[in-house]
Amino acid sequence: MAKLNLKDRFEDGELDLSMSDLEEVPVKEINAMKKAKSLDLSNNRIAKLGKNFATMTHIIKLDLGKNLLTELPENFGDMVQLKHLDLYGNKIDRLPLSFGKLSNLKWLDLKGNPLTPKLAEVAGQCLDAAECAKCARSVVALLRNMAVSIEEEKARREQQRQLHLQQQAEASNNQNASQGQKKDKKKKKKAENADNQQKKASVAESKKSSKNQENLKQQNGSGVKTKVAKEQKKGRSLGFYLFLLLINLMAIASLALYFVDENLFWKYVQTTQIFFKETVATVHNWWETKGLQGVKDWAGGGLLALEAAKTTIVQLYYNISAEIPAYVESVKKLF
């Protein structure tokens, strides 16, 4: 394809590139012609418009009829000064959402395109200028509302995503807090168990100490009792031997007295008999009063028994001592 001389195609603000067998649009050269407000690209073999096509924002009227277009670029809505658009006889089935930004669009022809049912219904037949004007308003409004709805849906989904992330974060925090509480409870329970074990050990040690003290007291008490019993037994044995010694001394003294002074001997015997009668009477009265328990008390008394024996011996000593002077005088007469 020979290079076009755009200046030869420009007249009164209109650049006519129709029926030029174009497959691509010379966007750079057209942008250089800022005075061109109307661009006719109809009846060519253009199948695709590049993203740079929407940079021709100075174009007010655009004719792309009778080409091979299947779609418009997503940024097509950047051509905000566009008032007249002819897309007749292409293969377009849908329009980009940015089309809703063409608020200055007053005329639109979409006939001869395989539009989606919804878009075809809104576009209408466009059989005259009035219908084409209505088509422009309706299609722009449709795409604008669709863009708003989609943005709202995106915002809603983003909000849901953020909410989900927040819930996940809260759940994670709650889980961490729960795990922290469980750990704290576990530590607290462990401390309580340790404290209970310590208390049990302390109680056991206290019981053991008390038991040892009690055993020691029992041992000490047993030792004291044994010592007292030994002292009592020793006292009773001593009293018994003293009593035997006294009997022997009395027997010897009585025998000696018999050979020295028979009359005095019999007098002594009489006195002794009186003493023993009184002693027997005393013991009999004591037995009637105290009974067997008194004997047990006497036997276990130890020191009390010795005291009673001492009293008896002293009394007998006084009785004998009273007769000694006469006994001495009798002995003197012998010599």
RODO-2510 file (C-alpha; in nm, 4 decimals, decimal comma):
residues 335
     n   res          X          Y          Z
     1     m     0,0000     0,0000     0,0000
     2     a     0,1394     0,3348    -0,1063
     3     k     0,1900     0,5921     0,1654
     4     l    -0,0993     0,8351     0,1784
     5     n    -0,0540     1,2055     0,1633
     6     l    -0,2988     1,3110     0,4369
     7     k    -0,2847     1,6736     0,3391
     8     d    -0,4307     1,5850     0,0031
     9     r    -0,7213     1,4162     0,1879
    10     f    -0,7877     1,7063     0,4272
    11     e    -1,0458     1,9741     0,3489
    12     d    -1,2517     2,2079     0,5699
    13     g    -1,1622     2,0213     0,8900
    14     e    -1,2497     1,6810     0,7442
    15     l    -0,9932     1,4102     0,6759
    16     d    -1,1322     1,1590     0,4259
    17     l    -0,9447     0,8271     0,4234
    18     s    -1,2365     0,6143     0,3034
    19     m    -1,1900     0,3466     0,0360
    20     s    -0,8137     0,3652     0,0801
    21     d    -0,7595    -0,0081     0,1283
    22     l    -0,6294     0,0626     0,4820
    23     e    -0,5597    -0,2209     0,7250
    24     e    -0,4109     0,0048     0,9909
    25     v    -0,4954     0,3560     1,0983
    26     p    -0,2106     0,6131     1,0697
    27     v    -0,2743     0,7478     1,4201
    28     k     0,0534     0,9388     1,4530
    29     e     0,0004     1,1344     1,1320
    30     i    -0,3629     1,2080     1,2151
    31     n    -0,2698     1,3361     1,5636
    32     a    -0,0353     1,5782     1,3913
    33     m    -0,3349     1,7328     1,2167
    34     k    -0,5113     1,8960     1,5109
    35     k    -0,7423     2,0905     1,2796
    36     a    -0,8969     1,7676     1,1559
    37     k    -1,2249     1,7316     1,3510
    38     s    -1,3923     1,4775     1,1232
    39     l    -1,2299     1,1479     1,0234
    40     d    -1,3750     0,9111     0,7612
    41     l    -1,2221     0,5596     0,7675
    42     s    -1,5173     0,3773     0,6092
    43     n    -1,4907     0,1078     0,3428
    44     n    -1,1423    -0,0150     0,4368
    45     r    -1,0063    -0,3473     0,5643
    46     i    -0,9357    -0,2375     0,9193
    47     a    -0,9758    -0,5367     1,1550
    48     k    -0,8315    -0,3913     1,4749
    49     l    -0,7758    -0,0554     1,6359
    50     g    -0,4701    -0,0145     1,8569
    51     k    -0,4739     0,1367     2,2047
    52     n    -0,3209     0,4531     2,0638
    53     f    -0,6349     0,5084     1,8533
    54     a    -0,8109     0,6690     2,1545
    55     t    -0,5371     0,9339     2,1745
    56     m    -0,7040     1,1179     1,8842
    57     t    -0,9140     1,3139     2,1318
    58     h    -0,9556     1,6110     1,8935
    59     i    -1,1871     1,4075     1,6639
    60     i    -1,5562     1,5000     1,6934
    61     k    -1,7011     1,2954     1,4056
    62     l    -1,5800     0,9413     1,3249
    63     d    -1,6931     0,7022     1,0524
    64     l    -1,5700     0,3403     1,0774
    65     g    -1,8501     0,1833     0,8697
    66     k    -1,7876    -0,1080     0,6326
    67     n    -1,4686    -0,2436     0,7985
    68     l    -1,3754    -0,5741     0,9629
    69     l    -1,3777    -0,4614     1,3267
    70     t    -1,4786    -0,7188     1,5904
    71     e    -1,4227    -0,4909     1,8898
    72     l    -1,3197    -0,1445     2,0008
    73     p    -1,0212    -0,0820     2,2309
    74     e    -1,0988    -0,0756     2,6054
    75     n    -0,9911     0,2893     2,6293
    76     f    -1,2145     0,4016     2,3411
    77     g    -1,4130     0,6136     2,5889
    78     d    -1,1148     0,8495     2,6201
    79     m    -1,2323     1,0188     2,2969
    80     v    -1,4623     1,2302     2,5126
    81     q    -1,5228     1,5007     2,2444
    82     l    -1,6779     1,2495     2,0088
    83     k    -2,0336     1,3517     1,9021
    84     h    -2,0977     1,1407     1,5918
    85     l    -1,9982     0,7728     1,5521
    86     d    -2,0781     0,5379     1,2659
    87     l    -2,0002     0,1667     1,3186
    88     y    -2,2339     0,0331     1,0505
    89     g    -2,1522    -0,2995     0,8836
    90     n    -1,8733    -0,4401     1,1109
    91     k    -1,8481    -0,7591     1,3190
    92     i    -1,8844    -0,5990     1,6612
    93     d    -2,0918    -0,7899     1,9193
    94     r    -2,0204    -0,5801     2,2276
    95     l    -1,8806    -0,2401     2,3299
    96     p    -1,6195    -0,1557     2,5968
    97     l    -1,7399    -0,0223     2,9342
    98     s    -1,5462     0,3001     2,8761
    99     f    -1,8041     0,3749     2,6032
   100     g    -2,0226     0,5035     2,8866
   101     k    -1,7878     0,8044     2,9252
   102     l    -1,8877     0,9442     2,5827
   103     s    -2,1318     1,1895     2,7355
   104     n    -2,1090     1,4230     2,4295
   105     l    -2,2146     1,1510     2,1844
   106     k    -2,5324     1,2590     1,9995
   107     w    -2,5491     1,0152     1,7062
   108     l    -2,4694     0,6431     1,6880
   109     d    -2,5291     0,3797     1,4205
   110     l    -2,4748     0,0112     1,5125
   111     k    -2,6737    -0,1504     1,2317
   112     g    -2,5195    -0,4486     1,0558
   113     n    -2,3310    -0,5822     1,3655
   114     p    -2,3917    -0,9122     1,5524
   115     l    -2,4778    -0,7329     1,8777
   116     t    -2,5726    -0,9170     2,1938
   117     p    -2,9494    -0,9285     2,2470
   118     k    -2,9415    -0,6754     2,5283
   119     l    -2,7255    -0,4294     2,3349
   120     a    -2,9309    -0,4757     2,0136
   121     e    -3,2511    -0,4090     2,2054
   122     v    -3,1175    -0,0866     2,3520
   123     a    -2,9608     0,0323     2,0218
   124     g    -3,2767    -0,0061     1,8142
   125     q    -3,3031     0,0074     1,4346
   126     c    -3,1465     0,3508     1,3816
   127     l    -3,3505     0,4110     1,0635
   128     d    -3,3375     0,7909     1,0905
   129     a    -3,1582     1,0700     1,2716
   130     a    -3,3974     1,0595     1,5684
   131     e    -3,3469     0,6877     1,6231
   132     c    -2,9692     0,7249     1,5887
   133     a    -2,9758     1,0039     1,8470
   134     k    -3,1808     0,7842     2,0798
   135     c    -2,9395     0,4983     2,0147
   136     a    -2,6483     0,7183     2,1215
   137     r    -2,8194     0,8236     2,4468
   138     s    -2,9438     0,4734     2,5323
   139     v    -2,6204     0,2884     2,4585
   140     v    -2,4054     0,5412     2,6460
   141     a    -2,6420     0,5212     2,9447
   142     l    -2,6412     0,1403     2,9313
   143     l    -2,2627     0,1170     2,9281
   144     r    -2,2327     0,3833     3,1973
   145     n    -2,4756     0,1959     3,4249
   146     m    -2,3012    -0,1295     3,3514
   147     a    -1,9672     0,0277     3,4415
   148     v    -2,1139     0,1623     3,7657
   149     s    -2,2681    -0,1746     3,8493
   150     i    -1,9454    -0,3541     3,7746
   151     e    -1,7461    -0,1063     3,9838
   152     e    -1,9944    -0,1472     4,2660
   153     e    -1,9678    -0,5243     4,2342
   154     k    -1,5909    -0,4954     4,2378
   155     a    -1,6113    -0,2722     4,5428
   156     r    -1,8519    -0,5148     4,7094
   157     r    -1,6263    -0,8080     4,6358
   158     e    -1,3249    -0,6126     4,7548
   159     q    -1,5134    -0,5242     5,0708
   160     q    -1,6040    -0,8892     5,1172
   161     r    -1,2436    -0,9850     5,0569
   162     q    -1,1238    -0,7305     5,3103
   163     l    -1,3926    -0,8453     5,5536
   164     h    -1,2880    -1,2042     5,4985
   165     l    -0,9259    -1,1106     5,5592
   166     q    -1,0287    -0,9194     5,8707
   167     q    -1,2310    -1,2156     5,9939
   168     q    -0,9390    -1,4450     5,9265
   169     a    -0,7106    -1,2076     6,1147
   170     e    -0,9586    -1,1872     6,4046
   171     a    -0,9981    -1,5644     6,4028
   172     s    -0,6218    -1,6009     6,4050
   173     n    -0,5947    -1,3481     6,6884
   174     n    -0,8727    -1,5238     6,8794
   175     q    -0,7044    -1,8563     6,8216
   176     n    -0,3747    -1,7143     6,9409
   177     a    -0,5513    -1,5586     7,2392
   178     s    -0,7280    -1,8873     7,3087
   179     q    -0,4021    -2,0738     7,2842
   180     g    -0,2456    -1,8128     7,5114
   181     q    -0,5298    -1,8563     7,7609
   182     k    -0,4926    -2,2334     7,7411
   183     k    -0,1217    -2,1974     7,8029
   184     d    -0,1909    -1,9611     8,0938
   185     k    -0,4476    -2,2055     8,2353
   186     k    -0,2041    -2,4905     8,1889
   187     k     0,0694    -2,2940     8,3653
   188     k    -0,1731    -2,1956     8,6410
   189     k    -0,2897    -2,5549     8,6819
   190     k     0,0694    -2,6726     8,6853
   191     a     0,1523    -2,4140     8,9505
   192     e    -0,1544    -2,5176     9,1527
   193     n    -0,0556    -2,8834     9,1244
   194     a     0,2968    -2,7979     9,2341
   195     d     0,1551    -2,5955     9,5246
   196     n    -0,0769    -2,8822     9,6197
   197     q     0,2107    -3,1276     9,6014
   198     q     0,4168    -2,8966     9,8186
   199     k     0,1303    -2,8649    10,0664
   200     k     0,0823    -3,2426    10,0703
   201     a     0,4544    -3,2906    10,1228
   202     s     0,4477    -3,0312    10,4014
   203     v     0,1491    -3,2027    10,5663
   204     a     0,3156    -3,5421    10,5317
   205     e     0,6369    -3,4026    10,6774
   206     s     0,4394    -3,2432    10,9608
   207     k     0,2595    -3,5723    11,0303
   208     k     0,5898    -3,7573    11,0181
   209     s     0,7462    -3,5044    11,2559
   210     s     0,4461    -3,5280    11,4901
   211     k     0,4622    -3,9075    11,4782
   212     n     0,8344    -3,9003    11,5520
   213     q     0,7754    -3,6623    11,8413
   214     e     0,4957    -3,8852    11,9685
   215     n     0,7162    -4,1932    11,9396
   216     l     0,9940    -4,0051    12,1170
   217     k     0,7526    -3,9037    12,3908
   218     q     0,6309    -4,2626    12,4198
   219     q     0,9888    -4,3845    12,4348
   220     n     1,0763    -4,1183    12,6927
   221     g     0,7585    -4,1964    12,8863
   222     s     0,8355    -4,5670    12,8747
   223     g     1,1872    -4,4948    12,9930
   224     v     1,0596    -4,2780    13,2766
   225     k     0,8016    -4,5387    13,3718
   226     t     1,0675    -4,8080    13,3586
   227     k     1,2973    -4,5952    13,5719
   228     v     1,0196    -4,5218    13,8216
   229     a     0,9249    -4,8899    13,8259
   230     k     1,2883    -4,9794    13,8906
   231     e     1,3070    -4,7199    14,1685
   232     q     0,9825    -4,8531    14,3172
   233     k     1,1085    -5,2110    14,2956
   234     k     1,4379    -5,1035    14,4452
   235     g     1,2530    -4,9244    14,7265
   236     r     1,0339    -5,2261    14,7982
   237     s     1,3379    -5,4559    14,8017
   238     l     1,5216    -5,2217    15,0370
   239     g     1,2222    -5,2032    15,2694
   240     f     1,1914    -5,5810    15,2701
   241     y     1,5594    -5,6298    15,3586
   242     l     1,5372    -5,3686    15,6336
   243     f     1,2339    -5,5445    15,7727
   244     l     1,4204    -5,8795    15,7759
   245     l     1,7179    -5,7129    15,9408
   246     l     1,4933    -5,5684    16,2065
   247     i     1,3356    -5,9095    16,2732
   248     n     1,6801    -6,0670    16,3054
   249     l     1,8001    -5,7942    16,5386
   250     m     1,4876    -5,8331    16,7475
   251     a     1,5383    -6,2095    16,7594
   252     i     1,9016    -6,1720    16,8667
   253     a     1,8128    -5,9068    17,1208
   254     s     1,5330    -6,1227    17,2556
   255     l     1,7632    -6,4244    17,2892
   256     a     2,0280    -6,2201    17,4658
   257     l     1,7695    -6,0687    17,6944
   258     y     1,6400    -6,4154    17,7838
   259     f     1,9820    -6,5267    17,9085
   260     v     2,0506    -6,2039    18,0946
   261     d     1,7157    -6,1275    18,2533
   262     e     1,4338    -6,3728    18,2060
   263     n     1,1747    -6,1534    18,3772
   264     l     1,2611    -5,8578    18,1603
   265     f     1,2495    -6,0872    17,8554
   266     w     0,8975    -6,1948    17,9249
   267     k     0,7974    -5,8381    17,9889
   268     y     0,9451    -5,7483    17,6483
   269     v     0,7564    -6,0352    17,4856
   270     q     0,4363    -5,9105    17,6401
   271     t     0,5002    -5,5610    17,5073
   272     t     0,5789    -5,6988    17,1630
   273     q     0,2633    -5,9062    17,1598
   274     i     0,0592    -5,5988    17,2453
   275     f     0,2373    -5,4115    16,9627
   276     f     0,1697    -5,6842    16,7075
   277     k    -0,1931    -5,7143    16,8170
   278     e    -0,2366    -5,3441    16,7614
   279     t    -0,0556    -5,3716    16,4294
   280     v    -0,2718    -5,6636    16,3174
   281     a    -0,5856    -5,4763    16,4231
   282     t    -0,4688    -5,1746    16,2245
   283     v    -0,3958    -5,3894    15,9189
   284     h    -0,7335    -5,5621    15,9555
   285     n    -0,9160    -5,2290    15,9689
   286     w    -0,7131    -5,1051    15,6745
   287     w    -0,8006    -5,4199    15,4755
   288     e    -1,1687    -5,3795    15,5522
   289     t    -1,1535    -5,0197    15,4357
   290     k    -0,9169    -5,0408    15,1365
   291     g    -0,9516    -5,4028    15,0291
   292     l    -0,7580    -5,5553    14,7436
   293     q    -0,7244    -5,2190    14,5734
   294     g    -0,5388    -5,0903    14,8740
   295     v    -0,2913    -5,3776    14,8456
   296     k    -0,2396    -5,2955    14,4791
   297     d    -0,1916    -4,9292    14,5649
   298     w     0,0536    -5,0240    14,8371
   299     a     0,2431    -5,2592    14,6075
   300     g     0,2638    -4,9958    14,3340
   301     g     0,3253    -4,7094    14,5712
   302     g     0,6904    -4,7792    14,6369
   303     l     0,7784    -4,4702    14,8332
   304     l     0,4445    -4,4694    15,0178
   305     a     0,5099    -4,8274    15,1295
   306     l     0,8536    -4,7312    15,2517
   307     e     0,7040    -4,4414    15,4453
   308     a     0,4528    -4,6745    15,6141
   309     a     0,7275    -4,9256    15,6945
   310     k     0,9410    -4,6484    15,8379
   311     t     0,6583    -4,5372    16,0661
   312     t     0,6097    -4,8920    16,1918
   313     i     0,9810    -4,9418    16,2519
   314     v     1,0120    -4,6100    16,4372
   315     q     0,7209    -4,7014    16,6605
   316     l     0,8784    -5,0376    16,7344
   317     y     1,2083    -4,8625    16,7973
   318     y     1,0462    -4,6380    17,0577
   319     n     0,8878    -4,9364    17,2291
   320     i     1,2169    -5,1223    17,2460
   321     s     1,4070    -4,8111    17,3516
   322     a     1,1755    -4,7742    17,6469
   323     e     1,2969    -5,1128    17,7769
   324     i     1,6645    -5,0648    17,7026
   325     p     1,7523    -4,8801    18,0302
   326     a     1,6221    -5,1705    18,2367
   327     y     1,8073    -5,4114    18,0101
   328     v     2,1307    -5,2155    18,0586
   329     e     2,0930    -5,2180    18,4372
   330     s     2,0488    -5,5940    18,4287
   331     v     2,3667    -5,6356    18,2316
   332     k     2,5596    -5,4151    18,4783
   333     k     2,4606    -5,6392    18,7661
   334     l     2,6232    -5,9325    18,5943
   335     f     2,9579    -5,7613    18,6022
***
